[in-house]
Amino acid sequence: MLDKYRLYDAEDFLQDDWFRQSLEGNNPAATQYWDNWLKVYPEKEAEVLRAKALFEAFKTDHGSLTQEEINTTIDRTLERVAGIKRESEFPERPLFAWRWLSYVASVMLISGMAIYFVKDNKIGTKITTVKTQPPAMGWVKEENVGQHPRLVKLPEGSKVTLEPGAILTYPTNFNKYERRTFLRGNAFFDVAKDPDKPFFVVGETVITRVLGTSFWIRDDPDHQKIAVIVKSGKVAVSARHGSGQNLTSDAVFLTPNQMAVFSPETEQLTRELVEKPVVISTSASLSASYEDVPIIRILKELEDAYGVKITYDAEVLKNCQISASFANETFFEKLESICLSVRASFREENGQIIIDSKGCNY
């Protein structure tokens, strides 16, 4: 099964509380976990080291900064170093050491500048807040006043389909660090991939960050439920606190067939599966018919085809075999049929499926 951390880049690691605890050095369990994790996934060393560099660079004197200012400075630092070339593999250690020192030095300089502007120039409020509407000068405002969806093409190639009543605002020219837009209402985003320039959608209650992907942002008529629904790629979503426009430490990371739902009443953001998950992997081998096949194999095929994590006790289910045929059943209908055949049950929790079973030794 896919470990979510395998999808993380340096920015994601830095925003993960469990990872940051290992860097702060006050949680031995977290430190041990990440040491062991890197042994299993050594290919992620480059991103982990980038995250550590950013963290160490930021550990200058900032005792008088508020937590919001700290989070904002991290965001700004990440945006400024986005253009630095990411290396997925490193040559021999001596050469790596020189590159590493050079990289840390450049990041520390950038981070120091960011902290200076927040702390010494006393403009933390300016950095961490935005007006309800972006300034009129240098911005484009697109509003769908019609009765049908309207397609808007952004300068860098992204496409946004605005539903009736939706308003999208974006700069005439994106800066070299990011692509930031503002949305009111419902829309579908098909974002052009650009690893060096993350794409932000700042809504009235949630903030969404992607590199290149497609997703919906939906707000029900009564504003009782706001959802970000992923079609492809990876998306990070956090609640918008006050007038802030950056992701916070409680961000939720989503993959296809998942959505983040924000409740204004409870001010809670939760990860859920979409109502009708669709097949996202054309290479996955999902059969239409099974004859005396181990249930574990079928569950693995479902997991691969739909990209939905399915958790179960392999030891309990190891003796379970079933025969089944599927035609046009939905993901959940298939799961229900499989579970009924072995007297098991399933539930959805935090965007994944958990199967409960007593096994087939009866």
Sine and cosine of phi, psi and omega as CSV:
sin_phi,cos_phi,sin_psi,cos_psi,sin_omega,cos_omega
0.00,0.00,0.52,-0.86,-0.11,-0.99
-0.97,0.26,0.82,-0.57,0.12,-0.99
-0.98,0.20,0.83,-0.56,-0.09,-1.00
-0.86,0.51,-0.49,0.87,-0.05,-1.00
-0.93,0.37,-0.32,0.95,0.05,-1.00
-0.92,0.39,-0.32,0.95,0.01,-1.00
-1.00,0.01,-0.13,0.99,-0.12,-0.99
-0.97,0.22,0.56,-0.83,0.25,-0.97
-0.95,-0.31,-0.07,-1.00,-0.09,-1.00
-0.85,0.53,-0.64,0.77,-0.01,-1.00
-0.89,0.45,-0.65,0.76,0.00,-1.00
-0.91,0.42,-0.69,0.72,0.02,-1.00
-0.86,0.51,-0.68,0.73,-0.07,-1.00
-0.91,0.41,-0.46,0.89,-0.02,-1.00
-1.00,-0.02,-0.02,1.00,-0.01,-1.00
-1.00,0.01,0.85,-0.53,-0.09,-1.00
-0.88,0.48,-0.65,0.76,-0.03,-1.00
-0.90,0.43,-0.63,0.77,0.02,-1.00
-0.93,0.36,-0.67,0.74,-0.03,-1.00
-0.92,0.39,-0.49,0.87,0.07,-1.00
-0.89,0.46,-0.59,0.81,0.02,-1.00
-0.93,0.37,-0.52,0.85,0.01,-1.00
-0.97,0.23,-0.53,0.85,-0.02,-1.00
-0.96,0.29,-0.32,0.95,0.12,-0.99
0.98,0.21,0.21,0.98,-0.01,-1.00
-0.94,-0.33,0.22,0.98,0.02,-1.00
-0.66,-0.75,1.00,-0.04,-0.03,-1.00
-0.83,0.55,-0.56,0.83,-0.02,-1.00
-0.90,0.43,-0.65,0.76,0.02,-1.00
-0.92,0.39,-0.67,0.74,0.02,-1.00
-0.87,0.49,-0.71,0.71,0.00,-1.00
-0.91,0.42,-0.64,0.77,-0.01,-1.00
-0.86,0.51,-0.75,0.66,-0.07,-1.00
-0.95,0.30,-0.51,0.86,0.10,-0.99
-0.88,0.47,-0.70,0.71,0.01,-1.00
-0.93,0.36,-0.60,0.80,-0.03,-1.00
-0.89,0.46,-0.65,0.76,0.00,-1.00
-0.92,0.40,-0.47,0.88,0.05,-1.00
-0.93,0.36,-0.51,0.86,0.02,-1.00
-0.99,0.16,-0.59,0.81,-0.04,-1.00
-0.83,-0.55,0.92,0.39,-0.04,-1.00
-0.89,0.46,-0.36,0.93,-0.01,-1.00
-0.93,0.38,-0.22,0.97,0.01,-1.00
-1.00,-0.06,0.12,0.99,-0.06,-1.00
-0.86,0.52,-0.64,0.77,-0.05,-1.00
-0.86,0.50,-0.73,0.69,-0.03,-1.00
-0.93,0.37,-0.62,0.79,0.02,-1.00
-0.90,0.44,-0.66,0.75,0.01,-1.00
-0.92,0.39,-0.60,0.80,0.08,-1.00
-0.88,0.47,-0.68,0.74,0.01,-1.00
-0.89,0.45,-0.67,0.75,0.02,-1.00
-0.90,0.44,-0.63,0.78,0.01,-1.00
-0.89,0.46,-0.71,0.71,0.02,-1.00
-0.89,0.45,-0.66,0.75,-0.02,-1.00
-0.90,0.43,-0.73,0.68,-0.02,-1.00
-0.91,0.42,-0.63,0.78,0.01,-1.00
-0.89,0.45,-0.52,0.86,-0.04,-1.00
-0.99,0.16,-0.26,0.97,-0.06,-1.00
-0.98,0.17,0.73,0.68,0.15,-0.99
-1.00,0.00,-0.10,-0.99,-0.05,-1.00
-0.95,0.30,0.96,-0.29,0.05,-1.00
-0.67,-0.74,0.62,0.79,-0.07,-1.00
-0.89,0.46,-0.45,0.89,-0.05,-1.00
-1.00,0.00,0.01,1.00,0.01,-1.00
-0.99,0.16,0.56,-0.83,0.10,-0.99
-0.98,0.19,0.26,-0.97,0.01,-1.00
-0.88,0.48,-0.60,0.80,0.01,-1.00
-0.91,0.42,-0.64,0.77,0.03,-1.00
-0.92,0.40,-0.62,0.79,0.04,-1.00
-0.88,0.47,-0.76,0.65,0.00,-1.00
-0.87,0.49,-0.65,0.76,-0.01,-1.00
-0.90,0.43,-0.68,0.74,0.00,-1.00
-0.90,0.44,-0.64,0.77,0.07,-1.00
-0.87,0.50,-0.72,0.70,0.01,-1.00
-0.86,0.52,-0.72,0.69,-0.03,-1.00
-0.90,0.43,-0.63,0.77,0.02,-1.00
-0.89,0.45,-0.69,0.72,0.02,-1.00
-0.87,0.50,-0.65,0.76,-0.02,-1.00
-0.91,0.42,-0.62,0.79,-0.06,-1.00
-0.96,0.27,-0.45,0.89,0.00,-1.00
-0.99,-0.12,0.09,1.00,-0.03,-1.00
-0.88,0.48,-0.45,0.89,-0.03,-1.00
-0.99,0.16,-0.21,0.98,0.02,-1.00
-0.93,0.37,0.74,-0.67,-0.07,-1.00
-0.87,0.49,0.77,-0.64,0.04,-1.00
-1.00,-0.02,0.74,-0.67,0.01,-1.00
-0.94,-0.34,0.82,-0.57,-0.01,-1.00
-1.00,0.07,-0.34,0.94,0.03,-1.00
-0.72,-0.69,0.55,-0.83,0.00,-1.00
-0.90,-0.44,0.57,-0.82,0.06,-1.00
-0.97,0.25,-0.35,-0.94,-0.06,-1.00
-0.86,0.52,0.45,-0.89,-0.14,-0.99
-0.82,0.57,-0.67,0.74,-0.03,-1.00
-0.84,0.54,-0.73,0.69,0.02,-1.00
-0.91,0.42,-0.66,0.75,0.02,-1.00
-0.85,0.53,-0.65,0.76,-0.03,-1.00
-0.87,0.50,-0.68,0.73,0.00,-1.00
-0.92,0.40,-0.66,0.75,0.03,-1.00
-0.90,0.43,-0.61,0.79,-0.02,-1.00
-0.90,0.44,-0.72,0.69,0.00,-1.00
-0.90,0.44,-0.64,0.77,0.02,-1.00
-0.90,0.44,-0.67,0.74,0.00,-1.00
-0.89,0.45,-0.73,0.68,0.00,-1.00
-0.87,0.49,-0.66,0.75,-0.02,-1.00
-0.88,0.47,-0.69,0.73,-0.01,-1.00
-0.92,0.39,-0.63,0.78,0.01,-1.00
-0.92,0.38,-0.65,0.76,0.00,-1.00
-0.90,0.44,-0.60,0.80,0.04,-1.00
-0.90,0.45,-0.71,0.70,0.00,-1.00
-0.90,0.44,-0.71,0.70,-0.01,-1.00
-0.90,0.44,-0.66,0.75,0.02,-1.00
-0.87,0.49,-0.65,0.76,0.04,-1.00
-0.89,0.45,-0.66,0.75,-0.01,-1.00
-0.89,0.46,-0.71,0.71,-0.01,-1.00
-0.91,0.41,-0.60,0.80,0.00,-1.00
-0.87,0.49,-0.71,0.71,-0.03,-1.00
-0.92,0.39,-0.54,0.84,0.02,-1.00
-0.97,0.24,-0.70,0.72,-0.16,-0.99
-1.00,0.06,-0.82,0.57,-0.14,-0.99
-0.99,0.16,-0.51,0.86,0.00,-1.00
-1.00,-0.02,-0.02,1.00,0.12,-0.99
0.84,0.54,0.65,0.76,0.03,-1.00
-0.88,-0.47,0.49,0.87,0.02,-1.00
-0.84,0.54,-0.63,0.78,-0.01,-1.00
-0.90,0.44,-0.63,0.78,0.00,-1.00
-0.90,0.43,-0.60,0.80,-0.03,-1.00
-0.97,0.26,-0.62,0.79,-0.16,-0.99
-1.00,-0.04,-0.01,1.00,-0.02,-1.00
-0.79,-0.61,0.42,-0.91,0.12,-0.99
-0.72,-0.69,0.38,-0.92,0.06,-1.00
-0.95,0.30,0.31,-0.95,0.02,-1.00
-0.84,0.54,-0.64,0.76,0.10,-1.00
-0.88,-0.48,0.64,-0.77,0.05,-1.00
-0.88,0.47,0.38,-0.92,0.00,-1.00
-0.87,0.50,0.53,-0.85,-0.08,-1.00
-0.94,0.33,-0.61,0.79,-0.05,-1.00
-0.95,0.32,0.77,-0.64,0.06,-1.00
0.98,0.19,0.20,0.98,-0.02,-1.00
-0.82,-0.57,0.49,-0.87,0.05,-1.00
-0.94,-0.35,0.72,-0.69,0.02,-1.00
-0.90,-0.44,0.87,-0.49,0.02,-1.00
-0.93,-0.38,0.83,-0.56,-0.02,-1.00
-0.79,-0.62,0.73,-0.68,0.04,-1.00
-1.00,-0.05,0.98,-0.20,-0.01,-1.00
-0.99,-0.12,0.05,1.00,-0.03,-1.00
-1.00,-0.01,-0.23,-0.97,-0.04,-1.00
-0.96,-0.27,-0.02,1.00,-0.05,-1.00
-0.78,-0.63,0.35,-0.94,0.03,-1.00
-0.84,0.54,0.55,-0.84,-0.02,-1.00
-0.81,-0.59,0.77,-0.64,-0.02,-1.00
-1.00,0.01,0.75,-0.66,0.06,-1.00
-0.86,-0.51,0.79,-0.61,0.03,-1.00
-0.97,-0.22,0.83,-0.55,0.00,-1.00
-1.00,0.08,0.38,-0.92,-0.10,-1.00
-0.84,0.54,-0.52,0.86,-0.08,-1.00
-1.00,-0.07,0.15,0.99,0.10,-0.99
0.95,-0.32,-0.21,0.98,0.03,-1.00
-0.94,0.33,0.45,-0.90,0.01,-1.00
-0.82,-0.57,0.68,-0.74,0.00,-1.00
-0.78,-0.62,0.82,-0.58,0.06,-1.00
-0.98,-0.19,0.94,-0.35,-0.02,-1.00
-1.00,0.03,0.76,-0.65,0.10,-0.99
-0.99,0.14,0.30,-0.95,-0.05,-1.00
-0.77,0.64,0.74,-0.68,0.03,-1.00
1.00,0.02,-0.18,0.98,-0.05,-1.00
-0.98,0.21,0.50,-0.86,0.01,-1.00
-0.77,-0.64,0.79,-0.61,0.05,-1.00
-0.88,-0.48,0.75,-0.66,0.04,-1.00
-0.83,-0.56,0.70,-0.72,-0.02,-1.00
-0.46,-0.89,0.39,-0.92,-0.02,-1.00
-0.95,0.31,0.46,-0.89,0.03,-1.00
-0.89,0.46,-0.52,0.86,0.06,-1.00
-0.67,-0.75,0.86,-0.52,0.07,-1.00
-0.93,0.37,0.55,-0.83,0.05,-1.00
-0.97,0.24,0.03,-1.00,-0.11,-0.99
-0.99,0.16,-0.06,1.00,-0.04,-1.00
-0.97,-0.24,-0.46,0.89,-0.13,-0.99
-0.36,-0.93,0.19,-0.98,0.14,-0.99
-0.82,-0.57,0.97,-0.23,-0.11,-0.99
-0.93,-0.38,0.79,-0.61,0.02,-1.00
-0.80,-0.59,0.26,-0.97,0.00,-1.00
-0.79,-0.61,0.72,-0.70,-0.09,-1.00
-0.78,-0.63,0.66,-0.75,0.21,-0.98
-0.78,-0.62,0.85,-0.52,-0.03,-1.00
0.96,-0.28,-0.34,-0.94,-0.08,-1.00
-0.97,-0.24,0.61,-0.79,0.00,-1.00
-0.33,-0.94,0.37,-0.93,0.12,-0.99
-0.92,-0.40,0.78,-0.63,-0.04,-1.00
-0.94,-0.35,0.77,-0.64,0.14,-0.99
-0.88,-0.47,1.00,-0.10,-0.19,-0.98
-1.00,0.00,0.77,-0.64,0.08,-1.00
-0.92,0.39,0.71,-0.70,-0.07,-1.00
-0.95,0.30,0.77,-0.64,0.07,-1.00
-0.43,-0.90,1.00,-0.06,-0.08,-1.00
-0.85,0.53,-0.40,0.92,-0.04,-1.00
-1.00,0.00,-0.15,0.99,-0.04,-1.00
-0.70,-0.72,1.00,0.01,0.02,-1.00
-0.86,0.51,0.50,-0.86,-0.03,-1.00
-0.96,-0.27,0.81,-0.59,-0.01,-1.00
-0.91,-0.42,0.63,-0.78,0.19,-0.98
-0.86,-0.51,0.92,-0.39,0.00,-1.00
-0.99,-0.15,0.94,-0.35,0.03,-1.00
-0.99,-0.16,-0.10,-0.99,-0.01,-1.00
-0.95,0.30,-0.47,0.88,-0.06,-1.00
-0.78,-0.62,-0.32,0.95,0.00,-1.00
-0.72,-0.69,0.40,-0.92,0.05,-1.00
-0.84,-0.54,0.73,-0.68,-0.06,-1.00
-0.85,-0.52,0.69,-0.72,0.00,-1.00
-0.77,-0.63,0.76,-0.65,0.02,-1.00
-0.60,-0.80,0.18,-0.98,0.13,-0.99
-0.95,-0.31,-0.70,0.72,0.05,-1.00
-0.20,-0.98,0.93,-0.37,-0.12,-0.99
-0.15,-0.99,-0.06,-1.00,0.07,-1.00
-0.72,-0.70,0.64,-0.77,-0.07,-1.00
-0.29,-0.96,0.32,-0.95,0.09,-1.00
-0.96,-0.27,0.51,-0.86,0.23,-0.97
-0.85,-0.53,0.88,-0.48,-0.08,-1.00
-0.81,-0.59,0.71,-0.70,0.02,-1.00
-0.82,-0.58,0.89,-0.46,-0.05,-1.00
-0.92,0.39,0.34,-0.94,-0.10,-0.99
-0.82,0.58,-0.54,0.84,-0.03,-1.00
-1.00,-0.06,0.08,1.00,0.00,-1.00
0.85,0.53,0.51,0.86,0.01,-1.00
-1.00,-0.05,-0.18,0.98,-0.05,-1.00
-0.40,-0.92,0.87,-0.50,0.03,-1.00
-0.91,-0.41,0.78,-0.62,-0.08,-1.00
-0.79,-0.61,0.64,-0.77,0.17,-0.99
-0.93,-0.38,0.89,-0.45,-0.14,-0.99
-0.90,-0.43,0.84,-0.54,-0.10,-1.00
-1.00,-0.02,0.77,-0.64,0.10,-1.00
-0.99,-0.14,-0.68,0.74,0.02,-1.00
-0.50,-0.87,0.40,-0.92,0.03,-1.00
0.99,0.15,-0.34,-0.94,-0.03,-1.00
-0.79,-0.61,0.66,-0.75,-0.08,-1.00
-0.74,-0.68,0.63,-0.78,0.12,-0.99
-0.92,-0.39,0.72,-0.69,-0.05,-1.00
-0.73,-0.68,0.68,-0.73,0.13,-0.99
-0.66,-0.75,0.39,-0.92,0.06,-1.00
-0.93,0.38,0.53,-0.85,0.04,-1.00
-1.00,-0.04,0.88,-0.48,-0.03,-1.00
-0.99,-0.14,0.91,-0.42,-0.01,-1.00
0.89,0.45,-0.76,-0.64,-0.03,-1.00
-0.97,-0.22,0.21,0.98,0.00,-1.00
-0.90,0.43,0.40,-0.92,-0.01,-1.00
-0.74,-0.68,0.32,0.95,0.04,-1.00
-0.88,-0.47,0.42,-0.91,0.06,-1.00
-0.88,0.47,0.54,-0.84,0.03,-1.00
-0.94,-0.35,0.08,-1.00,-0.09,-1.00
-0.92,0.40,-0.26,0.97,0.00,-1.00
-1.00,-0.06,0.34,0.94,-0.03,-1.00
-0.87,0.50,0.58,-0.82,0.04,-1.00
-0.96,-0.29,0.74,-0.68,-0.01,-1.00
-0.98,-0.21,0.74,-0.67,-0.12,-0.99
-0.85,-0.53,0.52,-0.85,0.13,-0.99
-0.82,-0.57,0.14,-0.99,-0.05,-1.00
-0.78,0.63,0.59,-0.81,-0.04,-1.00
0.96,0.27,0.17,0.99,0.11,-0.99
-0.91,-0.43,0.36,-0.93,0.08,-1.00
-0.56,-0.83,0.45,-0.89,0.09,-1.00
-0.96,-0.26,0.77,-0.64,-0.04,-1.00
-0.89,-0.45,0.82,-0.58,0.01,-1.00
-0.95,-0.32,0.77,-0.63,0.04,-1.00
-0.96,-0.27,0.93,-0.37,0.03,-1.00
-0.86,0.50,-0.49,0.87,-0.03,-1.00
-0.92,0.40,-0.71,0.70,-0.01,-1.00
-0.99,-0.13,-0.22,0.98,-0.06,-1.00
0.85,0.52,0.56,0.83,0.00,-1.00
-0.93,-0.36,0.62,-0.79,0.05,-1.00
-0.93,-0.37,0.83,-0.56,-0.04,-1.00
-0.83,-0.56,0.46,-0.89,0.06,-1.00
-0.99,-0.15,0.76,-0.65,-0.02,-1.00
-0.66,-0.75,0.27,-0.96,0.16,-0.99
-1.00,0.09,0.48,-0.88,0.06,-1.00
-0.93,0.38,0.29,-0.96,-0.07,-1.00
-0.89,0.46,-0.63,0.78,-0.01,-1.00
-0.74,-0.67,1.00,0.05,0.04,-1.00
-0.85,0.53,0.57,-0.82,0.01,-1.00
-0.89,-0.45,0.36,-0.93,0.04,-1.00
-0.93,0.38,0.80,-0.60,-0.04,-1.00
-0.92,-0.40,-0.19,0.98,-0.01,-1.00
-0.89,-0.46,0.93,-0.36,0.01,-1.00
-0.97,0.25,-0.28,0.96,-0.01,-1.00
-1.00,0.03,-0.20,0.98,-0.01,-1.00
-0.94,0.35,0.62,-0.79,-0.02,-1.00
-1.00,-0.06,1.00,-0.03,0.03,-1.00
-0.95,-0.32,0.94,-0.34,-0.08,-1.00
-0.99,0.15,0.38,-0.93,0.05,-1.00
-1.00,-0.03,-0.28,0.96,-0.05,-1.00
-0.57,-0.82,0.64,-0.77,0.01,-1.00
-0.75,-0.67,0.65,-0.76,0.01,-1.00
-0.77,-0.64,0.94,-0.34,-0.03,-1.00
0.76,0.65,0.83,0.56,-0.05,-1.00
-0.95,-0.32,0.66,-0.75,0.05,-1.00
-0.83,0.56,0.72,-0.69,-0.04,-1.00
-0.89,0.46,-0.50,0.87,0.00,-1.00
-0.89,0.46,-0.60,0.80,0.03,-1.00
-0.91,0.42,-0.68,0.74,-0.01,-1.00
-0.91,0.42,-0.67,0.74,0.01,-1.00
-0.89,0.45,-0.61,0.79,0.02,-1.00
-0.91,0.41,-0.64,0.77,0.01,-1.00
-0.92,0.40,-0.63,0.77,0.07,-1.00
-0.89,0.46,-0.69,0.72,-0.02,-1.00
-0.88,0.48,-0.71,0.71,-0.02,-1.00
-0.93,0.37,-0.65,0.76,-0.07,-1.00
-0.94,0.34,-0.66,0.75,-0.08,-1.00
-0.99,-0.15,-0.17,0.99,-0.02,-1.00
0.93,0.37,0.37,0.93,-0.02,-1.00
-0.97,-0.26,0.81,-0.58,0.01,-1.00
-0.94,0.35,0.78,-0.63,0.03,-1.00
-0.88,-0.48,0.89,-0.46,-0.05,-1.00
-0.97,-0.24,0.73,-0.68,0.01,-1.00
-0.39,-0.92,0.20,-0.98,0.05,-1.00
-1.00,-0.04,0.97,-0.24,-0.06,-1.00
-0.88,0.47,-0.54,0.84,0.00,-1.00
-0.92,0.40,-0.63,0.78,-0.01,-1.00
-0.94,0.35,-0.60,0.80,-0.10,-0.99
-1.00,-0.09,0.03,1.00,-0.14,-0.99
-0.88,0.47,-0.44,0.90,-0.02,-1.00
-0.99,-0.13,0.09,1.00,-0.05,-1.00
-1.00,0.04,0.83,-0.55,0.10,-1.00
-0.78,-0.63,0.58,-0.82,-0.03,-1.00
-0.65,-0.76,0.27,-0.96,0.16,-0.99
-0.87,-0.49,0.74,-0.67,-0.06,-1.00
-0.40,-0.92,0.44,-0.90,0.07,-1.00
-0.75,-0.66,0.68,-0.73,-0.01,-1.00
-0.83,-0.56,0.59,-0.81,0.04,-1.00
-0.86,-0.52,-1.00,-0.01,-0.04,-1.00
-0.93,-0.37,0.36,0.93,-0.01,-1.00
-0.91,0.42,0.52,-0.85,0.06,-1.00
-0.97,0.23,0.15,-0.99,0.03,-1.00
-0.83,0.56,-0.73,0.68,-0.04,-1.00
-0.94,0.34,-0.54,0.84,0.06,-1.00
-0.92,0.39,-0.63,0.78,0.06,-1.00
-0.90,0.44,-0.70,0.72,0.02,-1.00
-0.87,0.49,-0.69,0.72,-0.02,-1.00
-0.89,0.46,-0.67,0.74,0.01,-1.00
-0.90,0.43,-0.68,0.74,0.00,-1.00
-0.90,0.44,-0.72,0.70,-0.05,-1.00
-0.92,0.39,-0.62,0.78,0.01,-1.00
-0.89,0.46,-0.55,0.84,-0.06,-1.00
-0.93,0.35,-0.33,0.94,0.00,-1.00
-0.83,-0.56,0.35,0.94,0.03,-1.00
0.81,0.59,0.70,0.72,0.05,-1.00
-0.92,-0.38,0.11,-0.99,0.05,-1.00
-0.65,-0.76,0.33,-0.95,0.03,-1.00
-0.69,-0.72,0.38,-0.92,0.06,-1.00
-0.58,-0.81,0.42,-0.91,0.05,-1.00
-0.99,-0.13,0.70,-0.71,0.00,-1.00
-0.50,-0.87,0.87,-0.49,0.06,-1.00
0.81,0.59,0.67,0.74,0.08,-1.00
0.98,0.18,0.26,0.97,0.05,-1.00
-0.66,-0.75,0.16,-0.99,0.00,-1.00
-0.96,-0.29,0.72,-0.70,0.06,-1.00
-0.87,-0.49,0.82,-0.57,-0.02,-1.00
-0.97,-0.24,0.76,-0.66,0.06,-1.00
-0.94,-0.35,0.77,-0.63,-0.04,-1.00
-0.45,-0.90,0.47,-0.88,0.08,-1.00
-0.99,-0.16,0.10,1.00,0.03,-1.00
1.00,-0.01,-0.08,-1.00,-0.06,-1.00
-0.86,-0.51,0.37,0.93,0.04,-1.00
-1.00,0.03,0.93,0.36,-0.01,-1.00
-0.61,-0.79,0.00,0.00,0.00,0.00
